[in-house]
Amino acid sequence: MSYNSVNPYDGKLSQSFADISDAQLEQKLADAQACYLSWKQKSYAERAIILGRAAVLMRERVEELAHIMTLEMGKRINEARGEVMFSADILAYYAQHAAAFLGPQVLHPSIGDAHMESSPIGVIFGIEPWNFPYYQLARVAGPHLMAGNVLVIKHAGCVPQCAMAFEQMLLDSGAPRGLYTNLLISHEQSDRVVDDPRVKGVALTGSVAAGRSIAARAGQNLKPSSMELGGSDAFIVLEDADLDLTVRWAVWGRMYNGGQTCCAAKRFIVVETLAASFLERLQAAFAALAPGDPLNPQTTLGPLSTESALLQVLEQVDAAVASGARVVMGGQRVPRAGAFMQPTILTDISPDNPAFRDEFFGPVALFFPVKDEEAAIALANDSDFGLGGSVFTRDIERGRRVASRIETGMMFINNISWSDAELPFGGIKNSGYGRELGDMGIQAFVNKKLVRYASAQAPA
């Protein structure tokens, strides 16, 4: 079985689901293609009826959907509820704004008139991860369905019931068969979906390795793709930072979702004059987090998503220590049932340590004291990733100057407010390419067609 619901709080398997057969996959792709031929003819207002209903249903089902998420991947229940509500906001946002985003754009040629118009391209294949089981789906479903495309989705193997619940929510909203299809498929079947001529684009959120593989395959098929991959975001603390504000954001930025966020704060780069006090306060805040049942709203430390995810982070910590890193705190699993890891801080990380380059997808903070602002910028940019980052300073203009010099897709000044429906999300370097959300997020899989009229004779 490739799809298993295992509660990471206690390690118990609740349900398994088999991959669909090749014949079933063919039928689902055929249904998607048939649906596209009619869906692309619908007006934005007609599409918005279904996406708008879906947003309402998500809000009405917040407790049910959040509960499934917590049981499948361990997200603390308050965070799970927040994700469901934000996912509904994304669907509603595109239902409201798609027509304006994709309306004709008037151009002004020297002769005649011209405009650009946007049209859908067909079936889009999405490959989505477990760490935000509904948000990741909403941020492809909202824009691309409203653009007139249809979706087939391979979700992560550990959240099958979340995947099914999202598909059912759209069906209950009046979505025609084939508009949004959840695929319980193997990696080999996934490759065949990318190759299928009915599939016209590929959107992936996942690891760098998955991105390399899927982007290459899409490229071989001359299909557009968007890649949202990993990150190792810098959290820069300058000497004039408000330490109270900064430490609160540091804890949230590293520990939200158990640290299992692509754009989490991961490398804490602190100017020397504040380094000792920042580290002391960060350590105290981490020490106050207590493991418990993620369904209990009072729990402050939930489990990682799976036992294998926990083991991978523990192996990374061991490798870092073997290469000279020092454990300030944590570094071990919590001695209890479930996939719990101690909040961890590592320092003394040299450039030849694998930890210097790796992404830690869990509650591990890498601490780097630096001499000054220039050193902080240089270290922040010395990364294979370029997703997000943040800078903390009381001088907002200084913050803007530093933000402009960091080589990432997103920068935040005195906050880490990663994602709003209105704001484009994405990165550069090994963090991928393309943008999701905002007005850019709906442009990835549309044909931007030039239409020109000119009263002119053909050249002799």
C-alpha positions in Angstrom: 0.0 0.0 0.0 1.4 3.4 -1.0 -1.2 5.5 1.0 -1.3 5.0 4.7 -3.0 7.0 7.5 -0.7 6.7 10.5 -1.3 8.9 13.5 2.2 10.3 14.4 1.1 11.0 17.9 0.9 7.2 18.7 2.1 5.5 15.6 -1.1 3.7 15.0 -2.3 2.8 11.5 -5.9 3.7 10.9 -6.4 3.0 7.3 -4.5 2.0 4.1 -5.5 2.6 0.5 -4.2 0.8 -2.6 -2.9 2.5 -5.7 -5.5 2.7 -8.4 -5.1 0.4 -11.5 -3.8 1.6 -14.8 -7.3 1.2 -16.3 -8.7 3.4 -13.5 -6.0 6.0 -14.1 -6.9 6.1 -17.8 -10.5 6.6 -17.0 -9.8 9.5 -14.7 -7.6 11.2 -17.3 -10.3 10.7 -19.9 -12.8 12.2 -17.5 -10.6 15.2 -16.9 -10.0 15.8 -20.6 -13.8 15.6 -21.3 -14.5 18.0 -18.4 -12.0 20.5 -19.7 -13.7 20.7 -23.1 -16.8 22.0 -21.3 -15.3 23.8 -18.3 -13.1 26.0 -20.5 -16.3 27.4 -22.1 -17.7 28.5 -18.7 -17.7 32.1 -17.8 -15.7 33.3 -14.8 -19.0 33.9 -13.0 -20.1 30.3 -13.6 -16.8 28.9 -12.4 -16.9 31.3 -9.3 -20.2 29.7 -8.2 -18.5 26.4 -7.6 -15.3 27.8 -6.1 -17.3 30.1 -3.9 -19.4 27.2 -2.6 -16.3 25.3 -1.9 -14.9 28.1 0.2 -18.2 28.2 2.2 -18.1 24.4 2.7 -14.5 24.5 3.9 -15.5 27.0 6.5 -18.5 25.0 7.6 -16.4 21.8 7.8 -13.5 23.3 9.6 -13.6 21.0 12.6 -14.0 17.8 10.5 -11.2 18.8 8.1 -8.8 20.0 10.8 -9.4 16.8 12.8 -8.5 14.6 9.8 -5.3 16.7 9.3 -4.2 16.4 12.9 -4.7 12.6 12.9 -2.8 12.1 9.7 0.2 14.4 10.0 0.2 15.6 13.6 -0.4 19.3 13.0 -1.6 21.0 16.3 -5.3 21.4 16.1 -5.3 25.2 16.3 -2.9 25.4 13.5 -5.0 22.9 11.5 -8.1 25.0 11.9 -6.2 28.0 10.8 -5.0 26.2 7.7 -8.5 25.1 6.7 -9.8 28.7 7.1 -6.9 30.1 5.1 -7.5 27.5 2.3 -11.1 28.6 2.1 -9.9 32.3 1.8 -7.7 31.3 -1.1 -10.6 29.7 -3.0 -12.8 32.7 -2.3 -10.1 35.1 -3.4 -9.7 33.6 -6.8 -13.5 33.2 -7.3 -13.7 37.0 -6.7 -10.6 38.2 -8.6 -9.9 35.7 -11.5 -11.9 37.7 -14.1 -9.9 40.9 -13.3 -6.6 39.0 -13.3 -7.2 37.4 -16.7 -9.2 40.1 -18.5 -8.0 41.4 -21.8 -4.9 43.6 -21.6 -5.1 46.5 -24.1 -1.8 47.2 -26.0 -0.9 50.3 -28.0 1.0 49.4 -31.2 2.0 52.2 -33.6 -0.5 50.9 -36.2 -3.9 49.6 -35.5 -5.0 48.1 -32.1 -4.0 45.0 -30.1 -4.7 43.2 -26.9 -3.5 40.2 -24.9 -6.1 37.6 -23.9 -5.8 34.7 -21.5 -7.1 31.3 -22.1 -6.7 27.9 -20.3 -4.5 25.2 -21.7 -6.0 22.0 -20.4 -5.4 19.3 -17.8 -2.8 20.3 -15.1 -1.1 17.7 -13.0 -0.3 18.8 -9.4 2.0 16.9 -7.1 1.6 18.1 -3.5 3.2 17.5 -0.1 1.9 16.5 3.3 3.0 19.5 5.4 0.0 21.7 4.5 -2.5 19.1 3.3 -5.3 21.5 2.3 -3.5 24.8 1.7 -1.2 23.2 -0.9 -4.3 22.0 -2.7 -6.2 25.2 -2.4 -3.4 27.3 -3.9 -3.5 25.2 -7.1 -7.2 24.6 -7.2 -8.2 28.3 -6.7 -6.3 29.9 -9.5 -6.1 27.1 -12.0 -9.7 26.0 -11.9 -10.8 29.6 -12.1 -8.5 30.1 -15.1 -10.5 27.4 -16.9 -8.1 24.5 -16.5 -8.9 21.2 -14.8 -6.7 19.4 -12.2 -5.5 15.9 -11.5 -3.6 15.7 -8.2 -1.2 13.2 -6.6 -1.1 14.1 -2.9 1.4 12.8 -0.4 1.2 9.2 0.7 0.7 9.9 4.4 -2.4 12.2 4.0 -4.8 10.2 1.8 -7.8 11.1 3.8 -7.1 14.8 3.6 -6.8 14.4 -0.2 -10.1 12.6 -0.4 -11.8 15.1 1.8 -10.7 18.0 -0.4 -11.9 16.3 -3.5 -15.3 15.4 -1.9 -15.7 19.0 -0.7 -15.4 20.2 -4.4 -17.8 17.5 -5.6 -20.3 18.6 -2.9 -19.9 22.1 -4.2 -21.2 21.1 -7.6 -17.9 20.4 -9.4 -18.5 18.3 -12.5 -16.8 14.9 -12.7 -13.2 15.4 -13.9 -12.8 19.0 -12.7 -10.7 18.0 -9.8 -9.5 14.5 -9.5 -7.5 13.0 -6.6 -5.1 10.2 -7.9 -3.9 7.5 -5.6 -1.0 6.5 -7.9 2.5 5.2 -7.7 5.6 7.1 -8.8 5.7 5.1 -12.0 2.1 6.0 -12.8 2.9 9.6 -11.9 5.7 9.7 -14.5 3.2 8.4 -17.1 0.8 11.2 -16.2 3.5 13.8 -16.8 4.1 12.1 -20.2 0.4 11.9 -21.2 -0.4 14.2 -24.1 -3.7 15.3 -22.5 -1.7 16.8 -19.5 -0.5 20.3 -20.5 1.3 21.5 -17.4 2.8 20.3 -14.1 2.9 22.0 -10.7 5.0 20.5 -7.9 5.6 21.4 -4.3 8.2 19.1 -2.7 11.8 18.3 -2.3 14.7 19.4 -4.5 15.2 15.8 -5.6 11.5 15.6 -6.6 11.7 18.9 -8.3 14.7 17.9 -10.4 13.0 14.7 -11.5 9.6 16.1 -12.4 10.9 19.4 -13.9 13.2 17.3 -16.2 10.4 15.1 -17.3 8.1 18.0 -17.9 10.8 19.7 -19.9 11.4 16.6 -22.0 7.7 16.8 -22.9 7.9 20.6 -23.5 5.3 21.3 -20.8 5.3 24.3 -18.6 5.9 23.7 -14.9 6.1 25.5 -11.6 8.4 24.2 -8.8 8.1 25.2 -5.1 10.9 23.3 -3.4 12.8 23.5 -0.2 14.3 26.4 1.7 16.9 27.3 4.3 15.7 30.8 5.2 17.9 33.3 7.0 16.5 35.0 10.0 18.8 38.1 10.3 19.0 40.0 13.6 20.8 43.3 13.5 22.1 45.1 16.5 19.2 47.6 16.7 16.5 44.9 16.7 13.6 44.9 19.2 14.6 41.7 21.0 11.2 41.0 22.5 9.5 41.1 19.1 12.4 39.3 17.4 12.5 36.3 19.8 8.7 35.8 19.6 9.0 35.7 15.8 12.0 33.4 16.0 10.1 30.8 18.0 7.1 31.0 15.8 9.1 31.0 12.6 11.1 27.9 13.6 8.4 25.9 15.4 5.2 26.6 13.5 4.0 23.3 12.0 6.6 21.5 14.0 9.3 23.2 11.9 8.0 21.4 8.8 7.7 24.4 6.6 9.7 25.2 3.4 9.9 28.9 4.3 10.5 28.5 8.1 13.2 30.4 9.8 16.1 28.0 9.8 19.4 29.9 9.9 19.5 32.4 12.7 22.2 35.0 11.8 22.7 37.4 14.7 25.1 40.3 15.0 27.5 39.6 17.8 26.4 42.4 20.1 23.0 40.7 20.5 24.1 37.1 19.9 24.4 35.9 23.5 21.2 37.5 24.8 19.2 36.3 21.7 20.5 32.7 22.1 19.7 32.6 25.8 16.1 33.8 25.2 15.6 31.5 22.3 16.8 28.5 24.3 14.5 29.4 27.2 11.5 29.7 24.8 12.3 26.4 23.2 12.7 24.7 26.6 9.2 25.8 27.6 7.6 23.9 24.8 5.9 20.7 26.0 5.0 17.6 23.9 1.5 16.4 24.0 -1.6 15.3 22.0 -1.9 17.6 19.0 -5.7 17.4 19.3 -5.4 19.2 22.7 -5.4 23.0 22.1 -3.1 23.4 25.0 -0.3 21.3 23.5 2.7 23.4 22.5 4.9 20.8 20.8 3.3 18.3 18.4 4.9 15.3 16.7 6.6 15.3 13.3 4.5 14.0 10.5 5.9 10.5 10.4 8.5 8.3 12.1 10.6 8.4 8.9 10.6 12.2 8.9 11.8 12.2 12.5 14.6 9.7 11.8 15.8 11.8 8.9 16.1 14.9 11.0 17.9 13.0 13.8 20.3 11.6 11.2 21.0 15.1 10.0 21.7 16.3 13.5 24.1 13.4 14.1 25.9 14.1 10.9 26.2 17.8 11.8 27.7 16.9 15.2 30.1 14.4 13.6 31.4 17.3 11.4 32.0 19.6 14.4 28.7 21.3 15.2 27.8 21.8 18.9 24.4 21.0 20.3 23.2 23.9 22.4 20.1 22.0 23.4 18.0 19.1 22.3 19.2 16.9 19.4 17.3 13.8 20.4 13.8 12.3 20.1 11.5 12.8 23.0 11.4 9.6 25.1 7.7 8.8 24.7 5.4 7.3 22.1 5.0 9.1 18.8 7.3 10.9 16.4 8.4 13.7 18.8 11.7 15.5 18.6 13.2 17.8 21.2 13.5 21.5 20.1 17.1 21.7 19.0 19.7 24.4 18.5 23.0 23.8 16.7 25.9 26.2 16.5 29.6 26.1 15.5 28.6 25.1 12.0 31.5 25.4 9.6 31.1 25.8 5.8 32.3 22.2 5.2 29.6 20.8 7.6 26.7 19.2 5.7 24.4 21.2 8.0 25.7 24.4 6.4 24.0 23.5 3.1 21.2 21.2 4.1 17.5 21.9 4.8 16.4 20.8 8.3 12.6 19.9 8.0 11.9 19.9 11.7 12.4 21.7 15.0 16.2 22.4 14.5 17.5 26.0 14.6 21.0 26.7 13.2 22.7 29.6 15.1 25.3 31.8 13.5 26.8 34.8 15.3 28.3 37.3 12.8 30.4 40.5 13.1 28.1 43.0 11.4 25.4 43.7 8.8 27.7 43.0 5.9 28.7 39.6 7.3 25.0 38.8 7.9 24.1 39.5 4.3 27.1 37.5 3.0 26.1 34.5 5.1 22.4 34.7 4.2 23.3 34.6 0.5 25.8 31.7 0.9 23.0 29.2 0.4 21.9 26.8 -2.3 18.3 27.9 -1.5 16.5 31.1 -2.1 12.9 30.9 -0.9 12.3 33.4 1.9 14.1 35.2 4.7 13.6 38.0 7.3 15.5 40.9 8.8 14.9 42.5 12.2 15.8 46.1 12.9 14.2 49.2 14.3 15.3 51.1 11.2 12.7 50.2 8.6 14.7 51.8 5.7 17.7 49.8 6.8 15.5 46.7 6.8 14.4 47.5 3.2 18.0 48.0 2.1 19.1 44.6 3.6 16.0 42.9 2.2 16.9 44.1 -1.3 20.3 42.5 -1.1 19.2 39.0 0.0 19.0 36.6 -2.9 15.6 35.0 -2.3 12.0 35.1 -3.7 10.6 36.7 -0.5 11.8 38.9 2.3 10.1 40.0 5.5 11.0 43.0 7.7 10.2 42.6 11.4 7.8 39.7 10.7 7.6 36.3 9.0 4.1 36.6 7.6 4.8 34.1 4.8 1.6 33.8 3.0 -1.5 35.8 2.1 -3.9 35.0 -0.8 -3.0 38.4 -2.3 0.8 38.0 -2.2 2.9 35.9 -4.7 4.8 33.0 -3.1 7.9 31.3 -4.5 11.7 31.3 -4.7 14.9 31.1 -6.8 17.9 28.8 -6.9 17.2 25.3 -5.5 14.0 26.6 -4.0 12.4 26.4 -7.5 10.8 28.7 -9.9 7.3 30.2 -10.6 5.0 31.9 -8.2 1.8 30.8 -6.6 -0.9 33.0 -5.0 -1.6 36.7 -5.8 -2.2 37.9 -9.4 0.9 36.0 -10.5 -0.3 32.6 -9.3 -3.1 32.4 -11.9 -0.8 33.1 -14.8 1.3 29.9 -14.7 -0.9 27.8 -17.0 -2.7 30.1 -19.3 -2.1 31.0 -22.9 -1.3 34.7 -23.3 -2.5 35.3 -26.8 -1.8 38.4 -28.8 -4.7 39.6 -31.0 -3.9 42.5 -33.3 -5.9 44.4 -35.9 -4.3 46.8 -38.4 -5.6 48.3 -41.6 -2.5 47.8 -43.8 -1.4 46.4 -47.1 1.0 43.5 -47.2 4.5 44.5 -48.2 5.3 44.2 -51.9 
